[in-house]
Amino acid sequence: MGMHPAWIEIDLLQLQRNISIVRNWIGKDTLFCLPVKANAYGHGLCEIGKYAEKQGVDYLAVAHLEEGISLRNAGVHIPILIFGAIHEDQIGELINYNFEFTISSRWKGELVSRICRTKKAPIHIEIDTGHRRTGVRASNGRALFLYLQSLDCFNIIGIYSHLATADQPNNSFAHKQIETFISLIEDPIFKEKKLISHLANSGGTLHYPASHLDMVRPGLLTFGYNSAHLPVQPCFSLKAKVAYFKVVEEGEGISYGHTFTTRSTTRIVTLPIGYGDGYLRRLSNRGSVLIRGKRFPIVGMICMDQLMVDIGNNEVFVGEEAVLIGKQGDEEISVEEISLLCDTLPYEILCLLNSRLPRIYLS
Ligand SMILES: *Cc1c(COP(=O)(O)O)cnc(C)c1O
């Protein structure tokens, strides 16, 4: 089978550099947990998980049980932490696969205790210090810990919380969350147990050294985005091969609804990628692509499987490579640029690019 004509390229050497930059930044005494949820932010769950393990990352984290199972089946050995709230019918598998999972209520603790007989379940307790998503209120953290210990079915490994506003440096609410969390874990009851305490996402890792504690969990940063003062770089490119070429006369409408009309005779090339791949339709008449190192506009509505590009008087042949995200020559289209055009964040642009696009790993 030939290669699909639109694809994602992951530069593993750049990822390796990013991992070592983050590692140096946090210091050797801090554990490095790489979140690889949502297909490793679109980079490919299992490939990235295995590579991160090889590069000495200490922990992986995912949102859901199935993501963890995929990693284990791919041969990942390092600890895998599941962030999401667990469901009753998953408990057997959570324990059998030896995942570290999150408990943040008595109710979930009790559900697990009904099932775990032979093996203690390794867990992290999640504390809500202000993100208001999941986690037990900080004021109830101690009581939950004592309760879970009393059930004699848990190996309590860690305690963590999540920051709501750490993407901005010197944000007062982030400082407050850090303070709340630190004053909780300083309780001798936690200290004694030598729990792994962790709080920092990318923003915390970058801007709040006080949040590093025993382990950090920077996802987006490690993939090379929102890097502020760290020299990490994206390792992700999106490419397609020109599938078709035509000359279009002045005054002709392009694609569904004719939302674009040519102003002069021009050359239009078609790329075999569309919103069916997760390349957002919002980029119609806004986005651009690079061909031969030059930037050209996407014209007309992006279709499910194809989109059209106006190359003016330039020459381009069918089969040539177009870059939709990444560098070509001296030009670059960044994920940040696209996310601004779509009024969203790099996270969403990356995760939406789906499995119809093969991931190619360069090393
Ligand atoms: C997704 C997630 C992270 C990583 O967030 P980034 O902003 O990508 O660094 C860390 N911790 C938790 C609990 C998460 O859900």
The ligand as an SDF file (V2000), in Angstrom:
LIG
                    3D

 15 15  0  0  0  0  0  0  0  0999 V2000
   -3.6100   17.7060   30.7810 C   0  0  0  0  0  0  0  0  0  0  0  0
   -3.1040   17.7910   32.1550 C   0  0  0  0  0  0  0  0  0  0  0  0
   -1.7900   18.2170   32.3940 C   0  0  0  0  0  0  0  0  0  0  0  0
   -0.8900   18.7650   31.3090 C   0  0  0  0  0  0  0  0  0  0  0  0
   -1.3200   20.0400   30.9110 O   0  0  0  0  0  0  0  0  0  0  0  0
   -0.4190   20.9540   29.9890 P   0  0  0  0  0  0  0  0  0  0  0  0
   -1.0920   22.2600   30.0120 O   0  0  0  0  0  0  0  0  0  0  0  0
   -0.4170   20.3270   28.6390 O   0  0  0  0  0  0  0  0  0  0  0  0
    0.9390   20.9570   30.5790 O   0  0  0  0  0  0  0  0  0  0  0  0
   -1.3180   18.1600   33.6980 C   0  0  0  0  0  0  0  0  0  0  0  0
   -2.1140   17.7260   34.7030 N   0  0  0  0  0  0  0  0  0  0  0  0
   -3.3840   17.3460   34.5100 C   0  0  0  0  0  0  0  0  0  0  0  0
   -4.2030   16.8870   35.6600 C   0  0  0  0  0  0  0  0  0  0  0  0
   -3.9280   17.3720   33.2370 C   0  0  0  0  0  0  0  0  0  0  0  0
   -5.1930   16.9970   33.0360 O   0  0  0  0  0  0  0  0  0  0  0  0
  1  2  1  0
  2  3  1  0
  2 14  2  0
  3  4  1  0
  3 10  2  0
  4  5  1  0
  5  6  1  0
  6  7  2  0
  6  8  1  0
  6  9  1  0
 10 11  1  0
 11 12  2  0
 12 13  1  0
 12 14  1  0
 14 15  1  0
M  END
$$$$
